[in-house]
Structure formats: C-alpha cells, structure tokens
Amino acid sequence: MTFCKNSILFIVFLTAALTAVSAQEFTVSGDVLIGDTGTVSIFLVDLNSFNKPGASIRILEHHLTGEDLKKGSFSFSFTDIPEGEYGVRSFIDTNGNGKCDLGLFGPKEPWGMSWKTDKPFGKPKFSDMSFYVESDTYVKVIVD
C-alpha cells in the first residue's frame, strides 16, 4: 500500500514539474522609435487579435516626454508572455482622441509594427511582422 501511495505521489509531482517546465513565460521588450508628440499605444498581438481592429493580447500606453523626443525613442516591456507567435503594433495618438484615426488610404497618425523587413506596400499581414517567442525577445518598432 505504501509503495502504491509513493508511486502516485511521484507521478503527481512529476506531472506538476513537467507542466511547470512547458508553461514557461518570457519577456517581449524593445524600443519604439518616434518622431512626433502624443500618447503612444503599443499592442502585443497574436494571429487572432491581429485580424481584429483595436484588439490585442496586451496593451501599453506611454505619454511621450521631452526626454523621449530628445532621444527619438523609448523602451517598453511585456512580461509573462507564453511561448508562441506574436507581433507588436503601435501608433501615436497625436490629437488625443484615444484611437488611431484612419483616412482613405490607411492611418492618418504615425504608426508602425515589428516589421521583419521594410514596411510593405498595401495592407500588412501578420506574417510581415510576427516573431516566435521561445525565450526573452527584443523587437524594434519604428512609428512614422
């Protein structure tokens, strides 16, 4: 009976340990390069939230300071991010209305994403800006 209890306890602890190892969480951090004033919204997205305007897994807002403008950038960090494929998108709310204003051909306010290459012509796709997180990850976002 004791052997059976010990075996069950061993299996429970082993399962818990394996679950903890496979459920690691990481930090996605980076720099946003800016050239305008206002409040910057930074969105961490996955494929599902990328396809929904205004949706995100996490969002940070940062009111630009004189120091940020002098440096031309500021840093951000999303913590406790599970392994997976993500992207970062951002915009500067220059008129203070809390949203990214759109015009006939796209955003009217400065915006950017974690591009893999140069900003593509036309509507961006998730594959243009996504990256895989399996350790702490650094990205750069140029908002122009």
Sequence and secondary structure as in RCSB ss.txt:
>XXXX:A:sequence
MTFCKNSILFIVFLTAALTAVSAQEFTVSGDVLIGDTGTVSIFLVDLNSFNKPGASIRILEHHLTGEDLKKGSFS
FSFTDIPEGEYGVRSFIDTNGNGKCDLGLFGPKEPWGMSWKTDKPFGKPKFSDMSFYVESDTYVKVIVD
>XXXX:A:secstr
 HHHHHHHHHHHHHHHHHHHHHT EEEEEEEEE  S SEEEEEEE HHHHTSTT  SEEEEEE  HHHHHHTEEE
EEEEEEESEEEEEEEEEESSSSSS  EETTEESS EEE  SSS  SSS  HHHH EEESS EEEEEE  
